[in-house]
Amino acid sequence: MKRSLTLTLKVVVLAVLFTIIFHAIDWRDSYSRISAEGETLTKMEGRIVGDWSGKSVHFLPDGATVPQIIRPATAADGMRTVVSPGFPTYLKNLDPLRFALGAICFVLFVSIVHTRWWWLLRSNRLNVSFFEAQLFSWIGLFFNNVIPGTTGGDVVKAVYIAKRCSTDRVRALVSVVVDRIVGLVSLLLVGSFASLLAVNRFPTFAVVVWLTTAGALLLCVLMLSPGLRRRVRFERLIARLPKRPGQVLEEIDAAVLQYRSHLPGIAAWVLVSPLTYSLLIASIWFMDRSLGFGLSLTDYFFIVPVASVVQGIPIAPAGWGVGEAAYGALIGKFGAVTLPGVPEAEQIMRTRGVALSVLHRTHVVAWSMLGGAFMLIHRHKPTTTLPNDPRADAQTKPPEDQP
């Protein structure tokens, strides 16, 4: 009953979210004549024929048969003509070369993040090969399109690695959690640095990011700091738990503490995160350029980390709806300043933000099909055991002499 209620609530929230997004963006093309005082004099709806971002735009008004030639510019008397493409027009005018550059940046980013998880596995003495870690990670990316949230694939990845490391399941599962925490801290760190460039324009956004980053760092310190653990009497709290849950938490805690001796390596991964996540940000920025939006790269260093954290909320598979709302709101706010004096600047940029999110997410879904192929291949491979697995010893042990 409780599970059905939760599912129903998620569906309702998702439906409301999509309804808000649907009505908050423009679906039809239009152009407006704006006076020098910023007042909208006329607004004409119709369809843009061809490119929308050139010096002249071919616009077919509703009911007309011959396109007009519109020149988005400012006249001598200060009156401006502003072209506002609808959502489908942005996608139809995609630049394939810039889109391809964005796709390459994304694949490089994903490969590096998967390598980080492989390093965490090796650090916890789990003999998992580089290619196995990549394989399981791509399969997890594939299942992100099925399980709610952008971290849902971690559950499937955890199942695969637990089966692979059958004698060290706790350490294997903890590696997935630690990898997610390192990724979250890295994202927030990038967003915190970038928010310094936006603190004058959007102080509330910056403060929220700083507080979230501080909370994540405090959690990491609590997990690994002996002094802080003694002060909060962490071990004593575990000892008071019932036997079975207490044993499980002790095993998890021991697996987490194993990473204490690898803090320099973890710190190195976090410190290079601005370079690593620059590939993800560059991917989205190139796709911005492929759509012709023109938002600055520095703005995306703040927008992408915040939107990536928000779309991890487990409401819909792959964060659909949540991500569009996040990118629409953030790009709407940040991009509105690039259209000074335009009355509907925020709505125009919100439409662009949703279009960008849909494009990038659809491209991620296409890449994740590789994970589906890897899953089918892996199903037909024989299972392997770790060198310290007792089953391996039993298989290689010679039979005893018969009397």
FIKE-262932 format. One line per field, with one value per residue: residue number from 1; residue in one letter; x, y, z of N, C-alpha, C in turn. Coordinates in pm, whole numbers. Each point is the difference from the previous one (the first is absolute). Example, Ala and Ser with C-alpha at 12.3 -4.5 7.8 and 13.67 -1.06 7.14 Angstrom:
% residues 2
num	[1_2]
residuo	[a_s]
nxx	[1319_-35]
nyy	[-569_105]
nzz	[780_-72]
caxx	[-89_82]
cayy	[119_119]
cazz	[0_6]
cxx	[90_-77]
cyy	[120_109]
czz	[0_73]
This chain:
% residues 403
num	[1_2_3_4_5_6_7_8_9_10_11_12_13_14_15_16_17_18_19_20_21_22_23_24_25_26_27_28_29_30_31_32_33_34_35_36_37_38_39_40_41_42_43_44_45_46_47_48_49_50_51_52_53_54_55_56_57_58_59_60_61_62_63_64_65_66_67_68_69_70_71_72_73_74_75_76_77_78_79_80_81_82_83_84_85_86_87_88_89_90_91_92_93_94_95_96_97_98_99_100_101_102_103_104_105_106_107_108_109_110_111_112_113_114_115_116_117_118_119_120_121_122_123_124_125_126_127_128_129_130_131_132_133_134_135_136_137_138_139_140_141_142_143_144_145_146_147_148_149_150_151_152_153_154_155_156_157_158_159_160_161_162_163_164_165_166_167_168_169_170_171_172_173_174_175_176_177_178_179_180_181_182_183_184_185_186_187_188_189_190_191_192_193_194_195_196_197_198_199_200_201_202_203_204_205_206_207_208_209_210_211_212_213_214_215_216_217_218_219_220_221_222_223_224_225_226_227_228_229_230_231_232_233_234_235_236_237_238_239_240_241_242_243_244_245_246_247_248_249_250_251_252_253_254_255_256_257_258_259_260_261_262_263_264_265_266_267_268_269_270_271_272_273_274_275_276_277_278_279_280_281_282_283_284_285_286_287_288_289_290_291_292_293_294_295_296_297_298_299_300_301_302_303_304_305_306_307_308_309_310_311_312_313_314_315_316_317_318_319_320_321_322_323_324_325_326_327_328_329_330_331_332_333_334_335_336_337_338_339_340_341_342_343_344_345_346_347_348_349_350_351_352_353_354_355_356_357_358_359_360_361_362_363_364_365_366_367_368_369_370_371_372_373_374_375_376_377_378_379_380_381_382_383_384_385_386_387_388_389_390_391_392_393_394_395_396_397_398_399_400_401_402_403]
residuo	[m_k_r_s_l_t_l_t_l_k_v_v_v_l_a_v_l_f_t_i_i_f_h_a_i_d_w_r_d_s_y_s_r_i_s_a_e_g_e_t_l_t_k_m_e_g_r_i_v_g_d_w_s_g_k_s_v_h_f_l_p_d_g_a_t_v_p_q_i_i_r_p_a_t_a_a_d_g_m_r_t_v_v_s_p_g_f_p_t_y_l_k_n_l_d_p_l_r_f_a_l_g_a_i_c_f_v_l_f_v_s_i_v_h_t_r_w_w_w_l_l_r_s_n_r_l_n_v_s_f_f_e_a_q_l_f_s_w_i_g_l_f_f_n_n_v_i_p_g_t_t_g_g_d_v_v_k_a_v_y_i_a_k_r_c_s_t_d_r_v_r_a_l_v_s_v_v_v_d_r_i_v_g_l_v_s_l_l_l_v_g_s_f_a_s_l_l_a_v_n_r_f_p_t_f_a_v_v_v_w_l_t_t_a_g_a_l_l_l_c_v_l_m_l_s_p_g_l_r_r_r_v_r_f_e_r_l_i_a_r_l_p_k_r_p_g_q_v_l_e_e_i_d_a_a_v_l_q_y_r_s_h_l_p_g_i_a_a_w_v_l_v_s_p_l_t_y_s_l_l_i_a_s_i_w_f_m_d_r_s_l_g_f_g_l_s_l_t_d_y_f_f_i_v_p_v_a_s_v_v_q_g_i_p_i_a_p_a_g_w_g_v_g_e_a_a_y_g_a_l_i_g_k_f_g_a_v_t_l_p_g_v_p_e_a_e_q_i_m_r_t_r_g_v_a_l_s_v_l_h_r_t_h_v_v_a_w_s_m_l_g_g_a_f_m_l_i_h_r_h_k_p_t_t_t_l_p_n_d_p_r_a_d_a_q_t_k_p_p_e_d_q_p]
nxx	[84_99_45_-124_-12_122_-29_-119_61_94_-98_-66_110_30_-128_0_118_-41_-110_74_85_-106_-56_119_-5_66_-113_-38_37_74_-41_74_-77_118_-67_53_-125_9_-89_-73_33_65_-81_80_-98_77_76_116_36_68_116_5_130_-39_63_-50_-127_-25_-102_-74_-67_-77_-47_133_29_41_122_5_75_36_37_46_-38_80_-114_8_-132_80_-88_-28_54_-77_79_-113_99_-84_-40_-93_-9_23_-77_-87_51_10_114_12_86_-63_-109_72_49_-125_-34_106_-25_-125_35_84_-96_-92_91_27_-129_-15_105_-63_-110_62_49_-123_-38_99_-38_-117_110_-74_26_-45_-7_82_5_11_80_62_5_23_89_34_-2_66_77_0_16_80_-24_15_105_-92_25_99_-30_-114_81_29_-132_-18_78_-67_-110_46_43_-118_-56_69_-16_-36_133_-11_-123_25_127_-52_-101_87_72_-121_-26_123_-11_-122_50_106_-88_-81_100_43_-124_-22_120_-28_-122_68_100_-88_-59_132_-17_-93_83_50_-17_45_-4_-132_15_88_-81_-104_75_40_-123_-44_96_-25_-129_27_79_-96_-85_83_10_-132_-1_96_-48_110_50_-58_44_113_-4_-42_108_58_114_-19_-34_102_76_-76_31_-114_18_-103_-84_35_-9_-114_-40_40_-53_-110_0_30_-94_-78_34_-20_-87_7_56_-109_0_134_-24_-87_87_88_-87_-19_132_3_-100_57_111_-30_-61_116_27_-66_59_117_-40_-49_117_65_-84_34_127_-24_-64_118_9_127_-44_58_124_36_-109_43_112_-95_-56_101_93_-63_-15_126_21_-70_49_82_-95_-21_-41_81_-8_133_-87_-72_-17_69_75_-112_-62_104_23_-133_-7_108_-20_-126_49_94_-83_-89_114_2_-127_84_-99_17_-129_9_107_-52_-118_57_75_-115_-57_101_-17_-132_13_89_-80_-104_71_56_-118_-57_102_-22_-131_35_87_-102_-41_120_-47_-111_82_71_-120_-43_115_-12_-126_70_63_94_-58_71_100_1_129_-57_-76_-58_-98_87_24_-133_-6_104_-67_111_-64_-58_108_-47_-57]
nyy	[-120_1_-113_-44_44_-49_-112_-1_29_-91_-82_34_-7_-114_-37_45_-62_-105_11_25_-99_-78_57_-34_-83_54_-37_126_22_108_121_90_106_43_90_120_14_-101_73_-110_41_-98_-106_-63_-91_-109_-8_-27_48_-110_67_-7_-31_8_80_-94_4_-114_83_-110_115_-17_-89_26_29_125_-50_63_102_-58_122_-97_123_101_65_102_-24_-108_-9_-111_-93_-74_-98_-69_-86_-91_-85_-38_132_10_-106_60_105_-125_46_-91_89_106_-58_-35_124_39_-84_41_126_-33_-66_100_84_-72_-12_129_29_-81_66_106_-57_-27_123_38_-78_40_121_-59_-25_54_-123_120_-52_76_-98_-79_89_15_-132_-21_96_-49_-120_55_58_-120_-52_104_-56_-89_18_47_124_90_-41_-23_27_76_-13_10_107_34_-36_59_106_-6_-26_98_78_-124_-3_113_-43_5_-39_-95_-21_2_-68_-53_-15_-43_-73_-29_-23_-65_-61_-17_-34_-75_-42_-16_-61_-60_-35_-33_-52_-60_-30_-2_-51_-67_18_91_-87_-114_87_-13_-11_98_62_-37_29_111_19_-33_72_96_-25_-8_106_53_-51_43_114_-3_-38_94_101_-55_124_32_-117_29_124_-51_-69_6_-53_83_90_-44_4_106_-13_-53_-127_-40_104_-26_-130_23_86_-95_-90_75_22_-130_-22_88_-49_-104_93_-9_-116_28_76_-12_-127_-14_63_-80_-102_44_15_-115_-1_120_-75_-97_78_55_-131_-26_103_-39_-122_51_62_-106_-67_87_-11_-131_49_64_-49_-35_-86_75_-41_119_40_-79_58_89_12_-59_38_118_9_-41_80_101_-31_-12_93_-109_74_30_-101_-10_26_-71_120_-64_-69_-20_-26_-75_-61_-21_-28_-78_-62_-13_-26_-89_-60_31_1_-104_19_101_40_-131_33_-92_67_-2_25_91_42_1_44_84_27_-4_74_72_0_17_90_53_-2_40_83_26_5_67_71_11_4_60_57_22_38_73_36_8_65_75_-5_3_83_-93_-24_100_-53_67_39_80_-28_-52_46_101_2_-7_90_58_-32_-72_-97_-33_-62_-86_-55]
nzz	[0_88_-59_-8_126_28_-69_57_115_-34_-39_111_78_-64_12_125_17_-70_73_109_-32_-29_107_48_-101_-100_-57_-13_-126_28_-34_66_-7_46_69_-14_45_-87_-66_12_-124_-62_-10_-86_-4_-15_-110_60_-118_34_-10_134_-11_-125_-85_-77_38_-63_11_21_-2_107_-89_4_-126_20_24_115_-32_114_36_84_19_35_-19_-86_0_7_-101_68_-80_78_-45_22_-28_-46_94_-90_-18_129_20_-84_66_36_56_-98_-49_44_-51_-105_4_21_-97_-69_36_-26_-110_-24_33_-64_-95_23_8_-102_-48_45_-38_-113_12_31_-99_-77_42_-16_-74_-94_-35_-34_-120_-68_-85_108_59_-117_-12_131_-18_-118_59_103_-94_-54_121_-15_-119_99_80_85_-47_-1_125_-65_-102_106_12_-131_-2_109_-66_-109_70_65_-117_-55_106_-24_19_-71_19_131_-15_-79_84_100_-91_-25_130_27_-111_40_122_-50_-81_105_82_-100_-24_131_-2_-116_46_110_-73_-80_116_18_-124_70_103_-83_-100_56_100_-19_-133_8_86_-75_-105_60_44_-120_-54_89_-23_-131_13_76_-89_-94_68_19_-127_-13_71_52_2_-115_-45_69_-48_-116_49_-120_48_103_-94_-72_110_9_-128_-48_30_-75_24_126_-28_-65_95_84_-81_-10_132_16_-93_63_121_-82_-37_135_-30_-70_110_-11_-32_102_79_-60_15_126_19_-68_90_27_-17_87_88_-34_-11_114_60_-54_39_111_20_-49_78_95_-37_7_108_15_125_21_96_91_-24_50_-64_-99_41_6_-119_-66_92_5_-131_-4_105_-52_-120_106_22_75_-102_-102_-88_30_98_-92_-48_94_-87_-71_115_38_-117_-9_132_2_-116_46_122_-29_-88_92_69_-84_42_22_77_-9_-15_-95_42_122_-55_-78_102_66_-110_-11_130_-19_-111_69_105_-79_-68_108_61_-114_-10_130_-25_-109_73_84_-127_6_112_-76_-100_87_44_-127_-28_111_-39_-113_85_16_117_52_67_112_-6_91_-104_109_-81_-21_133_20_-102_59_112_-1_-60_116_42_-83_107]
caxx	[-84_89_76_-92_-25_121_5_-106_44_104_-65_-73_100_57_-102_-8_124_-6_-103_59_101_-69_-60_100_88_-65_-4_-19_91_-60_94_-61_55_13_37_122_-31_-16_-141_-29_-97_-74_55_-55_30_4_101_127_42_146_78_-61_102_74_-29_-137_-77_-120_-107_-130_-106_-120_-94_68_56_132_76_56_141_12_139_11_97_-50_-10_57_-84_8_-93_69_-75_51_-55_-12_-34_-62_80_41_89_137_52_11_116_117_129_48_141_11_-65_94_104_-61_-14_134_36_-77_55_126_-34_-54_109_86_-75_1_136_7_-60_96_108_-53_-7_137_50_-59_53_-93_72_-90_77_-43_-106_-119_-57_-63_-117_-108_-41_-84_-128_-71_-48_-117_-115_-44_-118_-112_-16_-14_118_119_91_-66_85_95_-57_31_145_31_-37_101_130_-18_7_138_83_-95_54_25_-112_-16_99_-36_-115_45_74_-98_-46_111_16_-108_29_111_-55_-84_89_69_-95_-27_121_3_-104_38_98_-65_-97_70_-16_-141_-54_-58_-126_-93_57_-73_50_136_-3_-54_106_104_-50_-9_138_49_-66_60_136_-14_-34_123_87_-59_23_140_82_-4_-34_-142_-76_3_-82_-142_-14_-55_12_-92_-134_-13_-4_-131_-99_-20_118_14_30_128_107_3_57_142_68_0_91_136_30_19_126_110_40_74_140_10_-52_69_-52_-135_13_47_-116_-86_68_2_-139_-31_39_-86_-137_4_-41_-146_-47_30_-98_-126_27_4_-137_-56_45_-62_-136_10_-49_101_28_145_52_11_-132_-26_75_-88_-129_4_6_-124_-104_33_-37_-146_-68_19_-116_-61_-141_-21_122_100_-26_-84_-93_72_112_-51_-40_122_69_-85_2_134_36_-90_52_132_-3_-83_85_60_-102_-46_-110_-102_-98_-17_134_14_-76_75_115_-50_-28_130_54_-69_44_136_-7_-58_100_111_-47_-28_130_49_-76_57_128_-24_-32_122_-12_-93_72_97_-75_-33_125_44_-88_44_136_6_35_135_12_121_105_-14_-130_14_-47_110_91_-64_5_137_56_-2_-82_76_24_-100_63]
cayy	[120_115_8_48_142_72_0_91_136_34_20_127_107_4_54_144_59_6_98_133_20_13_133_105_19_35_-108_59_109_133_112_116_135_56_142_36_-2_-139_-41_-84_68_-104_-135_-81_-142_-69_-106_39_-88_-2_40_106_81_82_143_10_-121_-18_-27_-21_26_-85_37_54_-99_46_40_133_5_75_27_29_107_121_109_128_60_-81_-113_-126_-117_-116_-126_-97_-132_-96_-115_-88_68_-12_-134_-21_73_-51_-5_-136_-3_39_-107_-113_36_-18_-144_-53_45_-77_-135_11_26_-123_-98_40_-25_-145_-34_34_-111_-111_30_-24_-145_-50_51_-82_-136_-80_-30_20_58_129_-20_-42_120_76_-76_14_141_27_-66_87_116_-47_-13_132_36_-80_23_143_75_-22_-91_-129_-104_-46_-120_-112_-16_-65_-142_-67_-9_-92_-135_-22_-13_-69_-21_132_78_127_94_32_91_127_73_72_114_95_63_99_112_75_72_109_103_60_89_116_82_77_100_101_88_77_94_124_89_38_38_134_-5_-96_-35_-109_-123_-24_-38_-137_-91_-3_-74_-142_-50_-12_-117_-121_-15_-38_-142_-74_8_-87_-138_-39_63_-72_91_35_-123_-21_101_-35_-138_-74_-144_-37_-2_-125_-111_-6_-50_-146_-73_-11_131_48_-67_55_134_-13_-38_117_99_-47_19_144_39_-48_109_103_-7_44_136_81_-32_52_147_31_-9_115_122_8_-1_109_-41_-112_45_95_-73_-2_137_29_-75_75_129_-25_-21_135_62_-68_53_142_80_100_27_-6_-122_19_-21_-144_-57_7_-60_-145_-72_14_-78_-143_-45_5_-103_-129_-29_-120_9_-61_-61_91_138_70_93_75_66_105_111_62_74_109_108_60_70_113_110_44_46_120_119_15_62_117_77_-86_-27_-143_-58_-120_-108_-41_-80_-122_-92_-49_-91_-129_-62_-49_-116_-111_-44_-67_-122_-97_-47_-91_-125_-71_-60_-105_-125_-82_-78_-109_-101_-64_-87_-123_-75_-50_-110_-125_-30_-76_81_-19_18_66_-94_-44_-64_-142_-85_-19_-98_-131_-47_-34_-93_-136_-94_-82_-139_-96_-113]
cazz	[0_9_-124_-104_26_-41_-147_-47_29_-98_-130_6_-2_-135_-90_27_-48_-146_-36_20_-105_-129_-11_28_-116_-126_-99_-131_-36_-4_7_67_-18_135_-4_72_144_42_-11_-116_-84_-72_8_-108_11_-128_-12_-59_-109_-5_116_80_66_-96_-5_-51_32_-79_95_-64_99_-7_-105_-118_-92_-39_119_14_37_125_37_144_19_63_-98_44_103_121_-5_-29_-42_72_-47_109_-54_88_38_-111_-94_51_-27_-144_-53_72_-70_30_39_141_76_7_97_132_26_30_136_98_9_73_140_59_11_112_123_18_44_143_75_-8_94_135_17_20_128_107_-22_-79_-124_-113_-109_-54_-99_72_62_-108_-44_97_6_-117_26_94_-75_-76_90_44_-77_50_144_25_39_-82_72_13_-58_101_62_-88_4_128_-11_-83_67_114_-55_-44_121_87_135_60_-49_72_-53_-137_3_56_-104_-81_81_13_-130_-15_90_-60_-115_49_54_-114_-69_84_4_-125_10_99_-62_-106_58_32_-115_-12_131_-7_-73_60_132_64_-60_47_142_7_-45_103_116_-38_-5_138_60_-57_55_141_2_-31_117_102_-36_-4_104_129_109_-4_28_146_65_-14_50_-113_23_107_-58_-76_96_64_-95_2_-46_-144_-60_50_-73_-136_7_30_-123_-88_58_-23_-142_-21_63_-83_-89_74_-40_-140_-8_-102_-132_-10_-9_-135_-89_25_-43_-148_-47_-94_-135_-42_-27_-111_-119_1_-24_-141_-80_-3_-65_-144_-46_0_-125_-113_-10_-27_113_29_140_21_60_145_59_5_111_117_-31_-17_128_76_-68_10_135_12_-79_65_85_-59_-34_-132_-56_-58_39_-97_62_102_-68_-87_87_53_-106_-44_98_12_-124_-9_84_-44_-138_-17_0_-134_-85_76_-57_-62_105_28_-12_82_-60_-120_42_63_-110_-46_100_-10_-126_21_89_-77_-98_65_64_-106_-47_104_-16_-115_43_99_-69_8_122_-26_-78_90_90_-73_-18_130_42_-62_42_125_117_51_144_46_39_139_15_35_-107_-93_57_-7_-137_-39_96_-56_77_97_-44_44_71]
cxx	[88_77_-87_-28_119_9_-104_40_106_-61_-73_97_59_-98_-13_122_-2_-104_54_100_-67_-54_102_90_-84_9_-13_100_-77_110_-76_71_-2_50_127_-21_-21_-142_-20_-111_-87_69_-72_44_-6_105_124_40_153_63_-68_102_80_-36_-137_-68_-124_-112_-133_-110_-117_-94_63_55_142_76_43_149_13_148_6_110_-68_1_56_-83_-5_-94_75_-97_65_-72_1_-38_-71_91_41_99_145_60_20_124_130_124_66_146_16_-68_95_112_-52_-13_135_43_-74_57_133_-26_-46_110_91_-70_-6_137_18_-58_92_114_-47_-12_138_56_-52_31_-102_59_-96_77_-60_-119_-129_-69_-70_-130_-118_-51_-89_-136_-84_-56_-123_-124_-42_-128_-124_-30_-6_130_118_103_-60_81_103_-50_34_151_43_-34_106_132_-9_6_142_91_-83_52_29_-110_-12_98_-34_-115_41_75_-94_-47_109_23_-106_25_113_-49_-84_85_74_-90_-25_121_11_-105_33_101_-67_-97_67_-13_-144_-59_-62_-136_-104_54_-72_46_136_1_-51_106_109_-46_-9_138_56_-62_59_139_-5_-34_124_95_-50_30_143_85_-10_-43_-148_-87_-4_-93_-149_-28_-64_2_-98_-144_-24_-14_-137_-109_-21_114_17_26_135_118_14_65_149_80_8_99_145_41_25_135_121_52_78_146_21_-54_76_-52_-140_3_46_-115_-91_63_7_-142_-35_39_-92_-138_-4_-42_-153_-56_26_-98_-130_19_6_-141_-81_36_-65_-144_-1_-43_99_20_149_41_10_-135_-31_80_-79_-130_6_13_-130_-111_26_-37_-152_-66_28_-115_-79_-151_-28_130_87_-25_-83_-102_70_116_-47_-42_123_70_-84_5_135_39_-94_51_132_-5_-80_85_68_-98_-55_-112_-107_-100_-11_133_13_-76_71_116_-43_-31_131_61_-65_43_140_0_-53_102_111_-44_-30_130_63_-72_56_132_-24_-41_122_-4_-96_66_100_-70_-33_123_43_-83_48_144_-1_40_138_1_130_105_-15_-136_18_-46_109_97_-60_7_138_63_-4_-82_87_13_-108_69_-1]
cyy	[126_19_54_148_84_11_96_145_46_29_134_117_15_60_152_71_15_102_142_30_26_141_113_28_33_-118_54_112_132_104_120_128_67_144_25_-2_-142_-50_-82_66_-100_-134_-87_-145_-64_-110_54_-103_7_46_116_101_87_147_29_-135_-3_-48_-7_21_-96_54_54_-114_33_45_146_-11_93_18_37_103_117_112_129_65_-82_-119_-126_-106_-122_-124_-100_-136_-86_-119_-88_65_-6_-135_-24_65_-41_1_-135_-5_35_-102_-119_29_-16_-146_-62_39_-82_-141_0_20_-129_-103_32_-28_-151_-48_32_-112_-122_21_-24_-149_-57_46_-82_-148_-92_-17_3_71_132_-17_-48_121_87_-68_20_144_36_-68_82_123_-37_-6_132_43_-75_34_151_64_-31_-88_-140_-114_-52_-127_-123_-26_-70_-149_-76_-17_-91_-145_-35_-24_-69_-20_131_96_135_103_42_101_137_82_81_125_106_73_107_122_86_81_119_115_72_98_127_92_86_111_112_98_90_104_130_102_52_54_138_0_-87_-46_-117_-135_-36_-49_-144_-101_-13_-82_-150_-63_-21_-121_-131_-25_-41_-148_-86_-1_-92_-147_-44_56_-76_91_32_-122_-28_99_-32_-144_-92_-151_-46_-6_-129_-119_-15_-54_-150_-71_3_135_55_-63_55_138_-5_-37_117_104_-41_19_147_45_-49_110_109_2_45_142_88_-26_54_152_41_-6_121_128_13_2_121_-32_-111_49_112_-68_-10_137_39_-72_79_135_-15_-21_129_70_-66_46_150_91_110_36_-21_-131_12_-19_-149_-69_8_-77_-152_-74_6_-85_-150_-56_-6_-114_-141_-37_-116_10_-73_-62_105_146_78_87_86_77_113_122_75_84_116_119_71_77_118_120_54_60_127_126_20_61_123_74_-82_-40_-147_-73_-130_-118_-52_-91_-127_-105_-60_-99_-137_-73_-59_-125_-122_-55_-79_-132_-108_-59_-97_-134_-81_-67_-116_-132_-92_-88_-116_-111_-75_-97_-133_-86_-65_-118_-134_-36_-83_90_-35_25_68_-102_-52_-63_-147_-92_-26_-104_-140_-58_-48_-104_-143_-94_-85_-143_-91_-117_-125]
czz	[0_-130_-113_17_-43_-151_-57_20_-100_-137_-4_-8_-140_-100_17_-56_-152_-47_12_-110_-133_-20_19_-120_-123_-97_-141_-21_-1_-13_55_-39_137_-10_78_150_51_-6_-127_-81_-77_22_-103_18_-138_3_-67_-104_-9_130_73_52_-97_7_-58_18_-88_93_-75_103_-18_-107_-126_-84_-42_125_-6_34_121_31_149_26_69_-102_59_110_129_1_-45_-47_63_-51_114_-59_104_24_-120_-96_45_-39_-149_-60_68_-90_31_47_149_90_17_99_143_37_36_141_105_18_75_149_68_19_118_133_29_47_147_84_-2_99_144_29_30_134_116_-22_-68_-139_-120_-110_-47_-94_66_64_-104_-44_94_6_-119_14_97_-69_-82_89_62_-71_46_146_26_49_-90_70_12_-55_97_69_-83_-2_128_-5_-78_75_123_-47_-43_119_108_141_72_-41_66_-53_-142_-5_53_-104_-88_74_10_-133_-22_88_-56_-120_43_53_-113_-74_80_10_-125_4_98_-58_-105_57_43_-112_-11_129_-3_-68_70_136_67_-52_58_145_14_-41_106_121_-30_-5_139_69_-51_56_146_13_-27_119_111_-29_22_114_132_115_4_29_150_69_-10_44_-105_24_109_-50_-78_96_66_-92_19_-73_-151_-67_46_-74_-141_0_33_-125_-98_49_-24_-145_-32_55_-78_-91_72_-40_-144_-18_-99_-140_-22_-14_-139_-101_16_-56_-152_-56_-87_-144_-52_-38_-103_-130_-8_-33_-145_-91_-13_-69_-152_-56_5_-131_-122_-22_-24_113_40_145_27_68_151_69_13_110_130_-25_2_134_78_-64_12_136_13_-75_51_92_-63_-20_-131_-48_-69_35_-99_74_104_-64_-89_82_51_-106_-51_94_5_-126_-23_79_-54_-140_-21_-7_-135_-99_71_-73_-68_106_39_-6_79_-60_-126_40_71_-106_-53_99_-6_-127_14_87_-74_-99_66_63_-104_-54_102_-9_-117_36_95_-64_-9_124_-16_-79_87_95_-69_-22_130_46_-53_35_128_115_48_149_32_41_142_28_32_-111_-102_52_-10_-139_-40_92_-57_87_93_-54_58_70_-88]
